[in-house]
Amino acid sequence: MNPYLILSNISTWVVPCLIFMAIFYAYLRGIKVFETFVEGAKEGFGMSIRLIPFLVGMMVAIGLFRDSGAMELLGNMLTPLLKILGIPVEVLPLAIMRPVSGSSALAITTEIMKANGPDSLLGRMAATMQGSTDTTLFILAVYFGAVGIKKTRHALTVGLFADAVGILAAIFICRLVFL
């Protein structure tokens, strides 16, 4: 039998089986499953209402950054340095937007792949950058704000440093492996 088909069938049923097992286990322990679910849904709805101002603020900031030309200006300023370091200028918008917005970064990655192909060096760099970095500013603004964390201490510095390391590592490793 085809191993791919076996794994495909297993992966189709793993999540539903885990959910069923959790519900069954809760039932055996005497937990009122439906009431607990409804209570959690109420909490989730309240959380989403508290998140709206942070999401709107973040989306406005992202829109202003892109539409004002600030991203292009920053890219133009950094181009000479990037050429010296051997970093492709085409991935700069992705490197700038990835810590800010996952959806914007995904759109930029898609543009890079459409222009250069997914198997190109730039396509592989973009995909590796997507996988090795996170949306640091989004996390700080939305999640920290939603739970009321006001003193982020070194979270911003460490998060952006980790993003920078992920971006540089993606470029270095892709150049090493795919060139």
NUZAMI-226122 format. One record per residue (C-alpha): residue number from 1; residue in one letter; x, y, z. Coordinates in nm, 3 decimals, decimal comma, m for minus. Layout:
<rec resi="NUM" resn="A" px="X" py="Y" pz="Z"/>
...
# end
This chain:
<rec resi="1" resn="M" px="0,000" py="0,000" pz="0,000"/>
<rec resi="2" resn="N" px="0,116" py="0,354" pz="m0,073"/>
<rec resi="3" resn="P" px="0,276" py="0,514" pz="0,240"/>
<rec resi="4" resn="Y" px="0,157" py="0,859" pz="0,126"/>
<rec resi="5" resn="L" px="m0,202" py="0,736" pz="0,117"/>
<rec resi="6" resn="I" px="m0,168" py="0,582" pz="0,464"/>
<rec resi="7" resn="L" px="m0,027" py="0,907" pz="0,611"/>
<rec resi="8" resn="S" px="m0,293" py="1,109" pz="0,433"/>
<rec resi="9" resn="N" px="m0,571" py="0,896" pz="0,583"/>
<rec resi="10" resn="I" px="m0,417" py="0,910" pz="0,930"/>
<rec resi="11" resn="S" px="m0,370" py="1,287" pz="0,918"/>
<rec resi="12" resn="T" px="m0,731" py="1,333" pz="0,810"/>
<rec resi="13" resn="W" px="m0,855" py="1,162" pz="1,125"/>
<rec resi="14" resn="V" px="m0,601" py="1,272" pz="1,390"/>
<rec resi="15" resn="V" px="m0,762" py="1,603" pz="1,489"/>
<rec resi="16" resn="P" px="m1,123" py="1,477" pz="1,498"/>
<rec resi="17" resn="C" px="m1,014" py="1,177" pz="1,704"/>
<rec resi="18" resn="L" px="m0,824" py="1,398" pz="1,951"/>
<rec resi="19" resn="I" px="m1,128" py="1,623" pz="1,990"/>
<rec resi="20" resn="F" px="m1,356" py="1,325" pz="2,042"/>
<rec resi="21" resn="M" px="m1,116" py="1,174" pz="2,298"/>
<rec resi="22" resn="A" px="m1,100" py="1,503" pz="2,491"/>
<rec resi="23" resn="I" px="m1,480" py="1,530" pz="2,497"/>
<rec resi="24" resn="F" px="m1,517" py="1,165" pz="2,599"/>
<rec resi="25" resn="Y" px="m1,254" py="1,200" pz="2,875"/>
<rec resi="26" resn="A" px="m1,426" py="1,514" pz="3,008"/>
<rec resi="27" resn="Y" px="m1,760" py="1,331" pz="3,007"/>
<rec resi="28" resn="L" px="m1,610" py="1,039" pz="3,200"/>
<rec resi="29" resn="R" px="m1,473" py="1,281" pz="3,460"/>
<rec resi="30" resn="G" px="m1,820" py="1,429" pz="3,510"/>
<rec resi="31" resn="I" px="m1,752" py="1,763" pz="3,342"/>
<rec resi="32" resn="K" px="m2,052" py="1,925" pz="3,178"/>
<rec resi="33" resn="V" px="m1,900" py="1,943" pz="2,832"/>
<rec resi="34" resn="F" px="m2,156" py="2,159" pz="2,652"/>
<rec resi="35" resn="E" px="m2,188" py="2,411" pz="2,936"/>
<rec resi="36" resn="T" px="m1,809" py="2,438" pz="2,956"/>
<rec resi="37" resn="F" px="m1,791" py="2,490" pz="2,580"/>
<rec resi="38" resn="V" px="m2,053" py="2,768" pz="2,593"/>
<rec resi="39" resn="E" px="m1,869" py="2,937" pz="2,880"/>
<rec resi="40" resn="G" px="m1,544" py="2,926" pz="2,682"/>
<rec resi="41" resn="A" px="m1,719" py="3,065" pz="2,375"/>
<rec resi="42" resn="K" px="m1,847" py="3,359" pz="2,584"/>
<rec resi="43" resn="E" px="m1,491" py="3,425" pz="2,704"/>
<rec resi="44" resn="G" px="m1,362" py="3,406" pz="2,347"/>
<rec resi="45" resn="F" px="m1,623" py="3,653" pz="2,227"/>
<rec resi="46" resn="G" px="m1,531" py="3,897" pz="2,505"/>
<rec resi="47" resn="M" px="m1,163" py="3,858" pz="2,416"/>
<rec resi="48" resn="S" px="m1,232" py="3,932" pz="2,051"/>
<rec resi="49" resn="I" px="m1,419" py="4,250" pz="2,148"/>
<rec resi="50" resn="R" px="m1,120" py="4,360" pz="2,359"/>
<rec resi="51" resn="L" px="m0,884" py="4,286" pz="2,066"/>
<rec resi="52" resn="I" px="m1,065" py="4,509" pz="1,814"/>
<rec resi="53" resn="P" px="m0,902" py="4,842" pz="1,913"/>
<rec resi="54" resn="F" px="m0,554" py="4,687" pz="1,900"/>
<rec resi="55" resn="L" px="m0,623" py="4,526" pz="1,562"/>
<rec resi="56" resn="V" px="m0,759" py="4,849" pz="1,415"/>
<rec resi="57" resn="G" px="m0,458" py="5,045" pz="1,544"/>
<rec resi="58" resn="M" px="m0,216" py="4,792" pz="1,400"/>
<rec resi="59" resn="M" px="m0,390" py="4,782" pz="1,062"/>
<rec resi="60" resn="V" px="m0,390" py="5,163" pz="1,040"/>
<rec resi="61" resn="A" px="m0,019" py="5,176" pz="1,126"/>
<rec resi="62" resn="I" px="0,064" py="4,913" pz="0,863"/>
<rec resi="63" resn="G" px="m0,141" py="5,095" pz="0,601"/>
<rec resi="64" resn="L" px="0,027" py="5,426" pz="0,680"/>
<rec resi="65" resn="F" px="0,372" py="5,270" pz="0,665"/>
<rec resi="66" resn="R" px="0,315" py="5,113" pz="0,324"/>
<rec resi="67" resn="D" px="0,100" py="5,383" pz="0,163"/>
<rec resi="68" resn="S" px="0,307" py="5,679" pz="0,281"/>
<rec resi="69" resn="G" px="0,611" py="5,553" pz="0,094"/>
<rec resi="70" resn="A" px="0,811" py="5,505" pz="0,415"/>
<rec resi="71" resn="M" px="0,885" py="5,143" pz="0,327"/>
<rec resi="72" resn="E" px="1,015" py="5,244" pz="m0,018"/>
<rec resi="73" resn="L" px="1,222" py="5,524" pz="0,134"/>
<rec resi="74" resn="L" px="1,375" py="5,288" pz="0,388"/>
<rec resi="75" resn="G" px="1,445" py="5,037" pz="0,111"/>
<rec resi="76" resn="N" px="1,617" py="5,300" pz="m0,103"/>
<rec resi="77" resn="M" px="1,831" py="5,410" pz="0,191"/>
<rec resi="78" resn="L" px="1,939" py="5,053" pz="0,272"/>
<rec resi="79" resn="T" px="2,006" py="4,937" pz="m0,086"/>
<rec resi="80" resn="P" px="2,378" py="5,032" pz="m0,094"/>
<rec resi="81" resn="L" px="2,443" py="4,853" pz="0,235"/>
<rec resi="82" resn="L" px="2,249" py="4,546" pz="0,122"/>
<rec resi="83" resn="K" px="2,452" py="4,523" pz="m0,199"/>
<rec resi="84" resn="I" px="2,775" py="4,532" pz="0,002"/>
<rec resi="85" resn="L" px="2,647" py="4,256" pz="0,233"/>
<rec resi="86" resn="G" px="2,521" py="4,048" pz="m0,060"/>
<rec resi="87" resn="I" px="2,160" py="4,060" pz="0,052"/>
<rec resi="88" resn="P" px="1,911" py="4,066" pz="m0,237"/>
<rec resi="89" resn="V" px="1,716" py="4,393" pz="m0,246"/>
<rec resi="90" resn="E" px="1,403" py="4,204" pz="m0,353"/>
<rec resi="91" resn="V" px="1,362" py="4,046" pz="m0,008"/>
<rec resi="92" resn="L" px="1,397" py="4,375" pz="0,181"/>
<rec resi="93" resn="P" px="1,022" py="4,456" pz="0,181"/>
<rec resi="94" resn="L" px="0,958" py="4,110" pz="0,327"/>
<rec resi="95" resn="A" px="1,226" py="4,159" pz="0,592"/>
<rec resi="96" resn="I" px="1,069" py="4,492" pz="0,688"/>
<rec resi="97" resn="M" px="0,706" py="4,376" pz="0,692"/>
<rec resi="98" resn="R" px="0,743" py="4,032" pz="0,849"/>
<rec resi="99" resn="P" px="0,782" py="4,158" pz="1,208"/>
<rec resi="100" resn="V" px="0,484" py="4,390" pz="1,155"/>
<rec resi="101" resn="S" px="0,216" py="4,196" pz="0,969"/>
<rec resi="102" resn="G" px="0,186" py="3,833" pz="0,872"/>
<rec resi="103" resn="S" px="m0,070" py="3,894" pz="0,598"/>
<rec resi="104" resn="S" px="0,136" py="4,173" pz="0,439"/>
<rec resi="105" resn="A" px="0,445" py="3,955" pz="0,456"/>
<rec resi="106" resn="L" px="0,258" py="3,666" pz="0,297"/>
<rec resi="107" resn="A" px="0,143" py="3,895" pz="0,015"/>
<rec resi="108" resn="I" px="0,503" py="4,009" pz="m0,043"/>
<rec resi="109" resn="T" px="0,623" py="3,647" pz="m0,039"/>
<rec resi="110" resn="T" px="0,358" py="3,559" pz="m0,295"/>
<rec resi="111" resn="E" px="0,471" py="3,849" pz="m0,516"/>
<rec resi="112" resn="I" px="0,834" py="3,735" pz="m0,491"/>
<rec resi="113" resn="M" px="0,738" py="3,380" pz="m0,584"/>
<rec resi="114" resn="K" px="0,519" py="3,491" pz="m0,875"/>
<rec resi="115" resn="A" px="0,798" py="3,711" pz="m1,011"/>
<rec resi="116" resn="N" px="1,086" py="3,467" pz="m0,957"/>
<rec resi="117" resn="G" px="0,932" py="3,125" pz="m0,906"/>
<rec resi="118" resn="P" px="0,911" py="2,920" pz="m0,586"/>
<rec resi="119" resn="D" px="1,224" py="2,720" pz="m0,671"/>
<rec resi="120" resn="S" px="1,436" py="3,029" pz="m0,735"/>
<rec resi="121" resn="L" px="1,687" py="3,149" pz="m0,478"/>
<rec resi="122" resn="L" px="1,464" py="3,449" pz="m0,397"/>
<rec resi="123" resn="G" px="1,156" py="3,227" pz="m0,365"/>
<rec resi="124" resn="R" px="1,336" py="2,993" pz="m0,129"/>
<rec resi="125" resn="M" px="1,474" py="3,285" pz="0,073"/>
<rec resi="126" resn="A" px="1,126" py="3,434" pz="0,104"/>
<rec resi="127" resn="A" px="0,976" py="3,102" pz="0,213"/>
<rec resi="128" resn="T" px="1,255" py="3,044" pz="0,464"/>
<rec resi="129" resn="M" px="1,218" py="3,398" pz="0,601"/>
<rec resi="130" resn="Q" px="0,843" py="3,339" pz="0,644"/>
<rec resi="131" resn="G" px="0,910" py="3,024" pz="0,841"/>
<rec resi="132" resn="S" px="1,198" py="3,148" pz="1,056"/>
<rec resi="133" resn="T" px="1,053" py="3,480" pz="1,177"/>
<rec resi="134" resn="D" px="0,740" py="3,597" pz="1,351"/>
<rec resi="135" resn="T" px="0,509" py="3,899" pz="1,362"/>
<rec resi="136" resn="T" px="0,672" py="4,053" pz="1,668"/>
<rec resi="137" resn="L" px="0,502" py="4,393" pz="1,662"/>
<rec resi="138" resn="F" px="0,164" py="4,236" pz="1,598"/>
<rec resi="139" resn="I" px="0,211" py="4,000" pz="1,892"/>
<rec resi="140" resn="L" px="0,315" py="4,282" pz="2,121"/>
<rec resi="141" resn="A" px="0,034" py="4,514" pz="2,014"/>
<rec resi="142" resn="V" px="m0,252" py="4,267" pz="2,000"/>
<rec resi="143" resn="Y" px="m0,180" py="3,982" pz="2,238"/>
<rec resi="144" resn="F" px="0,005" py="4,175" pz="2,505"/>
<rec resi="145" resn="G" px="m0,259" py="4,448" pz="2,483"/>
<rec resi="146" resn="A" px="m0,546" py="4,201" pz="2,503"/>
<rec resi="147" resn="V" px="m0,426" py="4,050" pz="2,828"/>
<rec resi="148" resn="G" px="m0,327" py="4,386" pz="2,973"/>
<rec resi="149" resn="I" px="0,051" py="4,359" pz="2,975"/>
<rec resi="150" resn="K" px="0,176" py="4,717" pz="2,990"/>
<rec resi="151" resn="K" px="0,543" py="4,666" pz="3,077"/>
<rec resi="152" resn="T" px="0,683" py="4,459" pz="2,795"/>
<rec resi="153" resn="R" px="1,036" py="4,506" pz="2,926"/>
<rec resi="154" resn="H" px="1,273" py="4,356" pz="2,672"/>
<rec resi="155" resn="A" px="1,014" py="4,170" pz="2,464"/>
<rec resi="156" resn="L" px="1,036" py="4,414" pz="2,172"/>
<rec resi="157" resn="T" px="1,415" py="4,414" pz="2,163"/>
<rec resi="158" resn="V" px="1,445" py="4,037" pz="2,191"/>
<rec resi="159" resn="G" px="1,165" py="3,975" pz="1,941"/>
<rec resi="160" resn="L" px="1,311" py="4,208" pz="1,678"/>
<rec resi="161" resn="F" px="1,659" py="4,067" pz="1,739"/>
<rec resi="162" resn="A" px="1,524" py="3,715" pz="1,687"/>
<rec resi="163" resn="D" px="1,354" py="3,830" pz="1,367"/>
<rec resi="164" resn="A" px="1,679" py="3,985" pz="1,241"/>
<rec resi="165" resn="V" px="1,871" py="3,666" pz="1,319"/>
<rec resi="166" resn="G" px="1,603" py="3,459" pz="1,143"/>
<rec resi="167" resn="I" px="1,613" py="3,682" pz="0,836"/>
<rec resi="168" resn="L" px="1,993" py="3,684" pz="0,813"/>
<rec resi="169" resn="A" px="2,011" py="3,309" pz="0,878"/>
<rec resi="170" resn="A" px="1,752" py="3,247" pz="0,606"/>
<rec resi="171" resn="I" px="1,955" py="3,449" pz="0,356"/>
<rec resi="172" resn="F" px="2,288" py="3,292" pz="0,458"/>
<rec resi="173" resn="I" px="2,161" py="2,934" pz="0,462"/>
<rec resi="174" resn="C" px="1,971" py="2,968" pz="0,135"/>
<rec resi="175" resn="R" px="2,281" py="3,112" pz="m0,031"/>
<rec resi="176" resn="L" px="2,490" py="2,830" pz="0,115"/>
<rec resi="177" resn="V" px="2,252" py="2,548" pz="0,020"/>
<rec resi="178" resn="F" px="2,097" py="2,669" pz="m0,307"/>
<rec resi="179" resn="L" px="2,376" py="2,857" pz="m0,482"/>
# end
